[in-house]
């Protein structure tokens, strides 16, 4: 019987496959503190890391065989420390692809058609002043250009949604992707994407190379009618530069699900009426959460059986 830690009280139906093992999980919507994690880790065989997992925790896990990232992005896990200690690290990216793409498209359509604004106007304005043709007009998506920064699983799904709505798709990636080009998507340099796009959606991981990849200079290239959406990681975008552009109405608007200072958002965003904010809910559907738990369970059971887990991030530990 193995000992498994789930660091946050996530929906747990997906962990049913772990019955027979000892599973430590905090109450729903709560997290284990670092001190609680350090106390539990010496006996643990595997961890589902829903919260940051640093070197101290790695070193406390004397019997750890596997750390499973609860989701796609693993920048909050010290993979280098885990590798040094011979601990496998895996993630569960497929489960978050569709729901995160759906949220990006939700931000995009809400911005284009001014949905939160109209929700408030219907509640507060006189009908005679509101139900007027040609007043408070939105932006059509059909015929608009969608720029995808990072054409991975999620970026590709967003591109697919965009093409279904009649949008032209541009994308940046380290190398062209023939499978995307065959669909009619166009590989371009980032500066060209920023210049041409009516809607820009960010889907690159946060690394030293992508930190502030959407810089002040890149934002300055955007059309005054363009929108930018970030459902990737906060630090890929220079938030101060974005705030300045929004304040000065040099771009039309933005939609953010992720922030540099998570779980805190820059208070300057709250003063702006041309931005939509959500609290990192890209994968936050019940179906996705249970699928993530099931995928994490599969990886744990594979390792406990002496097999290689799916989506292993540091295969060098097998050597």
C-alpha positions in Angstrom: 0.0 0.0 0.0 1.4 3.4 -1.1 1.1 6.8 0.6 -0.1 9.5 -1.8 -0.4 13.3 -1.0 -2.8 15.6 -2.9 -1.8 19.1 -1.9 -5.2 20.8 -2.5 -8.8 19.8 -1.8 -9.8 19.3 -5.5 -12.8 17.3 -6.7 -11.8 13.8 -5.9 -14.0 11.4 -7.9 -11.1 11.0 -10.3 -9.0 9.5 -7.5 -11.2 6.4 -7.1 -8.6 4.3 -8.9 -6.3 4.9 -5.9 -8.6 3.0 -3.5 -6.6 0.7 -1.3 -3.8 3.2 -1.0 -3.5 5.9 1.7 -4.4 9.2 0.2 -3.9 12.4 2.2 -6.0 15.2 0.8 -7.2 18.4 2.6 -10.8 19.5 2.9 -12.5 20.8 -0.3 -11.1 24.2 -1.4 -8.3 24.1 1.3 -4.6 23.4 0.8 -2.0 21.8 2.9 0.4 24.4 4.3 4.1 24.0 3.6 4.6 22.8 7.2 1.9 20.2 6.8 3.4 19.1 3.5 6.9 18.8 5.0 5.4 16.7 7.8 3.6 14.3 5.5 6.3 14.0 2.8 8.8 11.6 4.5 6.3 8.7 4.2 5.0 9.6 0.8 5.5 7.6 -2.4 3.8 10.0 -4.7 2.4 13.6 -4.7 -0.2 15.3 -6.8 1.1 18.8 -6.8 -1.8 21.2 -7.1 0.3 24.0 -5.5 4.0 25.0 -5.7 6.4 22.2 -4.9 9.9 23.6 -4.1 13.3 22.1 -3.3 12.6 21.9 0.5 9.6 19.6 -0.3 11.6 17.6 -2.8 14.3 17.0 -0.2 11.7 16.1 2.5 10.3 13.3 0.2 12.8 10.6 1.2 10.7 7.9 -0.4 9.1 9.9 -3.3 9.0 8.2 -6.6 6.8 10.6 -8.5 5.5 14.2 -8.5 2.5 14.7 -10.7 1.7 18.2 -11.8 -2.0 18.7 -11.6 -2.4 20.3 -15.0 -0.1 21.3 -17.9 2.1 24.1 -16.6 4.9 22.8 -14.3 6.8 26.0 -13.6 5.8 25.9 -9.9 7.5 22.5 -9.5 11.3 22.4 -8.9 11.9 19.8 -11.6 15.7 20.2 -11.4 15.7 19.4 -7.7 13.4 16.4 -8.3 15.8 15.2 -11.1 18.8 15.5 -8.8 17.0 13.3 -6.2 15.9 10.7 -8.8 12.2 11.6 -8.6 10.1 11.4 -11.7 7.9 14.4 -12.6 4.9 14.1 -14.9 2.0 16.4 -15.9 -1.5 16.0 -17.2 -1.7 18.4 -20.2 -4.4 16.7 -22.3 -7.1 17.3 -19.7 -6.8 21.1 -19.7 -6.6 21.6 -23.4 -10.3 22.0 -24.3 -11.5 23.9 -21.2 -8.6 26.4 -21.3 -9.2 27.0 -25.0 -12.9 27.5 -24.3 -12.0 30.2 -21.7 -9.7 32.0 -24.2 -12.5 32.0 -26.7 -15.0 33.2 -24.1 -12.7 36.1 -23.3 -12.3 36.8 -27.0 -16.1 36.8 -27.8 -16.9 38.7 -24.6 -14.5 41.5 -25.6 -15.6 41.6 -29.2 -19.3 41.8 -28.4 -18.9 43.8 -25.1 -20.9 41.3 -23.1 -20.1 42.3 -19.5 -20.7 46.0 -20.4 -24.1 45.2 -22.0 -25.1 43.1 -19.0 -24.7 46.2 -16.8 -26.3 48.5 -19.4 -29.5 46.4 -19.6 -29.8 46.6 -15.8 -29.1 50.3 -15.5 -30.1 52.2 -18.7 -33.5 53.2 -20.0 -34.6 50.9 -22.8 -35.2 53.8 -25.1 -31.5 54.8 -24.7 -30.2 51.3 -25.0 -32.2 49.5 -27.7 -30.9 51.7 -30.5 -29.5 50.3 -33.8 -25.9 51.4 -34.4 -25.3 52.4 -30.8 -22.7 50.6 -28.6 -21.5 48.4 -31.5 -19.2 45.5 -31.1 -16.7 43.8 -33.4 -17.3 40.9 -35.7 -15.1 37.8 -35.5 -15.7 36.6 -39.0 -13.0 38.0 -41.2 -10.8 39.2 -38.3 -7.3 38.0 -37.8 -6.5 35.8 -34.7 -2.8 35.7 -33.6 -1.8 32.6 -31.5 1.4 33.0 -29.5 2.5 29.4 -28.8 0.9 26.9 -31.1 0.8 23.9 -28.8 -2.2 21.8 -27.7 -4.2 24.8 -26.3 -3.1 27.2 -29.0 -4.1 24.8 -31.7 -7.5 24.3 -30.1 -8.1 28.1 -30.0 -7.0 28.3 -33.6 -9.5 25.6 -34.5 -12.3 27.5 -32.8 -11.1 30.7 -34.5 -11.2 29.2 -38.0 -14.7 27.8 -37.3 -15.8 31.4 -36.7 -14.3 32.5 -40.0 -11.1 34.0 -38.6 -7.7 34.1 -40.3 -5.1 32.5 -38.1 -1.5 33.6 -37.6 0.8 31.8 -35.2 4.3 32.0 -33.7 6.3 28.9 -32.8 10.0 27.9 -32.6 9.5 26.2 -36.0 6.7 26.1 -38.5 4.1 23.4 -37.9 3.2 21.6 -41.2 0.0 20.2 -39.7 -1.2 23.7 -38.9 0.0 25.2 -42.2 -2.0 22.5 -44.0 -5.1 23.8 -42.3 -4.4 27.3 -43.6 -2.8 28.8 -40.4 0.2 31.0 -41.2 3.6 30.9 -39.3 5.0 34.4 -38.8 7.5 36.2 -36.6 6.1 37.7 -33.3 6.4 41.3 -34.4 4.4 40.6 -37.6 1.7 38.8 -35.6 1.4 41.7 -33.2 1.0 44.2 -36.1 -1.5 42.2 -38.1 -3.8 40.6 -35.5 -7.1 41.9 -34.4 -7.1 39.4 -31.5 -4.0 38.0 -29.8 -4.2 34.9 -27.6 -1.2 33.8 -25.5 -0.5 30.1 -25.0 3.2 29.8 -24.5 4.8 28.3 -21.3 6.6 30.6 -18.9 10.4 30.1 -19.2 13.4 32.4 -19.1 13.0 32.7 -22.9 9.3 33.7 -22.8 9.4 36.0 -19.7 7.8 39.3 -20.9 7.9 38.0 -24.5 4.9 40.3 -24.9 7.0 43.4 -24.0 6.3 47.1 -24.1 7.8 47.1 -27.6 5.5 44.3 -28.8 2.4 45.9 -27.3 3.3 49.1 -29.1 3.0 47.3 -32.4 -0.7 46.4 -31.8 -3.5 48.0 -33.7 -5.6 50.5 -31.7 -8.6 48.3 -32.4 -6.8 45.0 -31.2 -7.4 42.9 -28.1 -5.0 40.6 -26.2 -6.0 37.6 -24.1 -3.7 35.8 -21.7 -4.7 32.3 -20.4 -1.1 31.1 -20.3 1.1 32.4 -17.5 1.1 36.0 -16.1 4.8 36.8 -16.5 4.8 36.1 -20.3 3.2 39.5 -20.5 4.6 42.8 -19.3 1.6 43.9 -17.2 2.9 47.4 -16.5 3.2 48.0 -20.3 -0.3 46.6 -20.8 -1.8 48.8 -18.1 -0.3 51.9 -19.7 -1.6 50.9 -23.2 -5.1 50.3 -21.8 -5.1 53.5 -19.8 -4.1 55.5 -22.9 -6.5 53.5 -25.1 -3.7 52.6 -27.4 -5.3 49.2 -27.8 -9.0 48.2 -27.5 -8.9 45.9 -24.6 -7.6 42.8 -22.8 -8.8 39.6 -21.1 -6.7 38.0 -18.4 -7.0 34.8 -16.5 -3.4 34.7 -15.2 -1.3 37.3 -13.4 2.3 38.0 -12.5 1.6 38.2 -8.8 -0.8 35.3 -8.4 -2.9 34.8 -6.4 -3.0 38.7 -6.4 -3.8 40.8 -9.4 -2.3 44.2 -10.0 -4.9 46.6 -8.4 -4.4 49.0 -11.4 -6.4 46.5 -13.5 -9.5 47.2 -11.3 -9.6 50.8 -12.4 -9.9 50.0 -16.1 -13.1 49.5 -18.0 -11.5 47.9 -21.1 -10.3 44.7 -19.5 -12.0 41.4 -18.3 -10.5 39.5 -15.4 -11.0 35.9 -14.3 -9.2 34.1 -11.4 -7.1 31.5 -13.2 -10.1 29.3 -14.1 -8.9 28.0 -17.5 -9.3 24.3 -16.4 -11.9 24.9 -13.7 -14.8 22.8 -14.8 -16.0 19.7 -12.9 -15.4 17.5 -15.9 -11.8 18.8 -16.3 -11.0 18.5 -12.6 -12.1 14.9 -12.4 -10.3 14.1 -15.6 -7.1 15.6 -14.2 -7.4 13.6 -11.0 -8.0 10.4 -13.1 -4.9 11.2 -15.2 -2.8 11.8 -12.2 -4.0 8.5 -10.7 -3.0 6.7 -13.9 0.5 8.1 -13.7 0.9 7.1 -10.0 -0.4 3.6 -10.6 2.0 3.2 -13.5 5.0 4.1 -11.4 3.9 1.9 -8.5 3.7 -0.9 -11.0 7.3 -0.2 -12.1 6.3 1.4 -15.4 7.1 4.7 -17.0 4.3 7.3 -16.5 2.7 9.2 -19.4 4.0 12.7 -19.9 7.2 12.2 -18.0 9.0 15.5 -17.9 12.5 14.4 -16.8 13.1 11.0 -18.5 16.8 11.3 -17.6 15.9 10.0 -14.1 15.3 6.6 -15.7 19.0 6.3 -16.4 
